[in-house]
Amino acid sequence: MDATLRDPVLVGLIVEYQHGWWHDSAVFRNDPLLFASDDDLAQHVAVFGERFVPWLARRGLTGAINLMSIYPPLVPCIALHAAATGNHPLGVAAINNSNDISSWVSLMSDTAGHFGHCNLFASNGIPVSIKGALTSGNVALVRQLHDERGPAVFKRYIEDAIRAGHLAVVRFLHEEASVTWPFDALGIAVQSGHQDIAAYLQERGHQTDIFSRLETDSLLEEVTNLHAQHPTTSLEHSLEEAASEGLRDVIKFILATGTPSTPAALQAAAKQGHLECFQVLLAQRPQEQSDTYAPRLGHDYMDACASVGRLDLVRKLHNAGHFGCSKAAMDCAAANGHLDVVTFLHEHRGEGCSVSAIDKAAGNNHLAVVKYLHATVGIQASRYAIAWAAMGGHDHIVRYLYEAMKAPVLDDVPERAARGGHLPVVRYLHEQGLGEWTPRVMDLAVKSGNIALVAFLHAHRADGCTPAALDAAVVHGDVAMVRLLHDVVGANAALCSPMAMRQGTADVLLYLASLGVDVVRTLRASAPRFVALIEYLEYTQARPPKAKKQRTEGRMQSM
């Protein structure tokens, strides 16, 4: 015995496995599957299986039962593995080793369905998941559930059935079940790559804009086929698409069918710089509207070209002499940073611009445009210029607007800057004493996720924050932010709302539990999200705290 206690290796093993742990079981103690959420469950279950299958081959069912008895948090993990692999004896053992399966029963049901074992555990208290049945491809089971539970409960899972790609299930739902289909059912099938389902749904009247491109990449061929099969179908949408893509041959074909040139198509061609297409469309405008068509819509074309910075087209339209223009041309050009267009319009046109030109240029970080509008055009900024620049984090523009232009400042500018997490802007506003400062500023800074900004506000201002700040950090799963708020700012973790905790990540909830927050109670009162977080917390909180090591002080006294 003395020799054993003198061996540090043996003592370490005794301490580590005094509760019955085998050496090869320690890997499961903090397994990622314990804290996995329902969002990435299938992947975590599969990865867990890669570790657990070799272990199970060595230890067998008896070993698994023993492991679950000494470490209850692992029970849901093993149950999900059994559901994924169809191991009924192992799944039953997991169910029998749990005092309360309510926190993970739905996860086990969904997992069984996902891996094709929908009704394997139905006799053991694990209800068959409708989602699992629909995604498994088992039509007989789907029919049974439809007869037992009715069509109403199927509605929320129709998209899952389409994405799963089982045509037989989709056919049953369409032909035998009275379910409501999502508006974009055909689009979902196309995007999921299930062409057989897409073709089936199209035959039954479902429509989508992208399905036609499955069979051909040629818009001309598509339009030709569509017109041949449905000569009365409007081609105006296709005309606009062709104009946007610069497909002159398609435009000519559509116009030859009698489809009139539309303002939307003209504007699309102008926006994308397809001048030849633009001229074809303009020549074919409705003759009965010749007196009113161009004047009513004349400015739209130059406005569109100016908006996207096409100075060449703006110049051509201006030189043509019969195209109108509006203030929107310079407003949009300024907002998008096209200084050359702004300069041309100012020098050659008389429409001018509105105050939104400089406001939007400031908000979009176009300082050169702001300076030109101020110095040359003579435009003054409104109170929204600094506000929008602050929202974008453009501190150099905020400085110019305030120092050079004396632009007015809204009270909520600090909040706008904090919402975007823009520390340089917040620092400048603080230094200049601009805007109104309230606890909401730090609340929004926390929501932005910029921990440096939160630390700055705490160090330089005394406004503090509200409990909403801690809630936001918990919802975002930001452990570092939660720790800063609790340890430095002084936020009371006990005031974290149940709603925030229900949305929090496992690592944040573990930290809150370490602070004494009753996380388990909140999780038990909500729908299950984590595989075994509740069991893990209950297990760790029930264990007595580790005894602190006693340090020997001074020398040994002689007897």
C-alpha positions, 0 to 999 in steps of 0.5 A: 500500500505504501509503495502504491501511494509513493507512485505518483502515476498510480495515485493519479490514475486512482484519483482520476478513475475513482468513480469508475471511469475507464482510461478510454472513457475520459474522452467523452467527459466533455464531448462536443455533442453534450453542448450541441444545439439542434441546428448542427445536430446531425453533424455532431452525432456523426462525429460522436459516432466516429469516437464511440463506435470503436469504444463500444466495440471494446466495451459492449452494451454492458460497458455502455450501461456502466458508463451511462450510470456513472456519467448521466450527461452522456445518456442523451448522446448515446441515445442519439447515437443509437437513433442514428445507427438503428441500435435498438438495444443501445437506445433502450438502455439509454432510455432506461438509464434516464430519469427524465427523457423530456429534454431530449426525446424530440431530438432523438425522434428527429435523429432517428428519422433523419437517419432512416429509423423513424419508428424504431423506438416508438414502442419505447416512448419515443414518438415518431417525428413527422419531420423525420418521417417526411425526410426518411422517404418512408411513404407508408409511415408518412401515410400512417402519420397523416391518417393518425394526426391529420394534415394540419401538423404536416404544414410546417415540414413541407419544405423539409420533405421537398429538400429531402428529395424523396419524390414518392413522399412529395407525390403522396403529399400532393395527390393523397394529402390535403396540405398547404404547399409553400408558394415557392415549392418549385423553387425549393426543389430546383435550388435543392437539385431535385429535378425529378421533384421540380418536374413533377411540381411544374406539371401540377401547376407550380411556378418559379422564375428559375425553373426554366433555366434548368433545361436551357441557358439560352434566354432566346430559346426559352422565350421562343419556346414559351411564346410557341407554347403559350402565345398569349403569355406576356413577355414583358418580364423577359424583355426587361431581363433581356434589356438588363443583360444586353441581349439585343437579339432577344429584345428584337424577337420579343418586340416582333411578337407584338410586345410593346417596349416598356419603361422598365426595359428602357431603364434596365438597359440604361442602368446596365449601359447597353446603349444599342439595346436602349436605342432599339427599345426607344425606337419601338416605343408605342406610337400612340404614346409618342406625344406623352411617352418621352416627356413623362418618362424622359428623365428616368433614363438619364437619372438611371445612367447617372446613378450607376456612374455612366458618364458616357451615357449621361453625356450622350443622352444630354447631347441628344437633346430630347431626354429630360433630367431631374434632381434625382440624377445628381442626388443618386450620382452623389450618393454613389460617389460618382464625382465625375457625373456630379461635376458634369451635371452641375456644369451642363445641366440646370436641375441641380440637386437636393440636400439629400445629395450631400447627406447620402454622400456623407452616409456612403463615405464619399468625402470628395463628393461632400467637399465638392457639393459644399465648396462648388455647388453650395449645398448645405448638409442637413442634420441627417448628414452627420447621423448617417456618417456616424452610422457608417463609421466614417469619422473623417466625414463626421469631423469635416461636417462638424468642423468645416460645415457646422452641420447640425447634430441629432441627439441620437448620434451616439446611439447610431454610432454605437449601434454599428460598433464604430469606436472612432466615431463614438470617441470623437462624439464623446470628445466634442460633447456631441449628442445625448448620452444614455445607458442605451449607448452601451446597450447598442455597443454590446449588441454590435459585439465591439468589446473595445467600444464597450470597454471605452464607454465604461472607462470614459463615461458614467452612463452605464447600461441596462439589463438589455445589454447583458441579454444581448451579449447572451443572445449573441453567444459572446462569452467575453462580452458577458464576462466584461459586463459582469466582472468590469461593468458590474451587470447583475447576471441574475437579471438575465432574462429567461428569453435571452437564456433560451437563445444563448449558446452552451458556453455562455449558459455554462458561464452563467451557471458558474455565476449561480444563475439558475440556467437549468430551470429556464432550459427545462421550461423551454423547448429542448435545444441542446443534447445534454446541457441540462444533464451536464449542469445538473451533474456538475452542480450535484457533485461536491466541490473539490477540496482545496489543497492545504499548503504546509507553512513553516518548518516541521516542528520536532517532537 
